[in-house]
C-alpha cells in the first residue's frame, strides 16, 4: 500500500486548530468553532478531533500574531539600514 491511502497520516490537533484559525481569519466568524455542523463534520473526518470554543480560537490567533510579530521584529532589527520602503500614491 502506498502513502496515498492514508496509512502514514498522523493526526495533530494543534496543526488542525491552527488551520481552523486560518479559516476564521478568511472572513468567517469565531462562533464557527461552536456550531453543530462544523463540529459534526470534523468529528466525522477524524474521531480524534477535540471541539474547542471561540475563546480558544481567539487565544490561538493572538499567540500566532505574537509569534509572527516577534519574528518580524527580529528580522527588522537584524537588517538595520538594509530596508527601503517605497509608497506609490
TAQUITA-V967383 format. One line per field, one symbol per residue. phi: phi as a letter, one per 20 degrees, with the letter a starting at -180 (. if undefined). psi: psi as a letter, one per 30 degrees, with the letter a starting at -180 (. if undefined). burial: + if it has 9 or more other ideal C-beta (glycine too) atoms within 8 Angstrom, else -. A space follows every 10 residues. Layout:
# TAQUITA-V967383
phi: ???
psi: ???
burial: ???
This chain:
# TAQUITA-V967383
phi: .effenfefc fcffffgfff fgfffemdef fgfdffgfff fffffbfefd gcefffffff ffffffffff ffgffffedg mddcedcde
psi: klffggffkk kjeeeeeeee eeeefhhlkf feffkeeeee eeeeejffkj klleeeeeee eeeeeeeeee eeeeeeefhk ggkkkkkj.
burial: ---------- --+--+++-+ +-++------ -++----++- -++-----+- ---+-+++-+ +--+------ -----+---- ---------
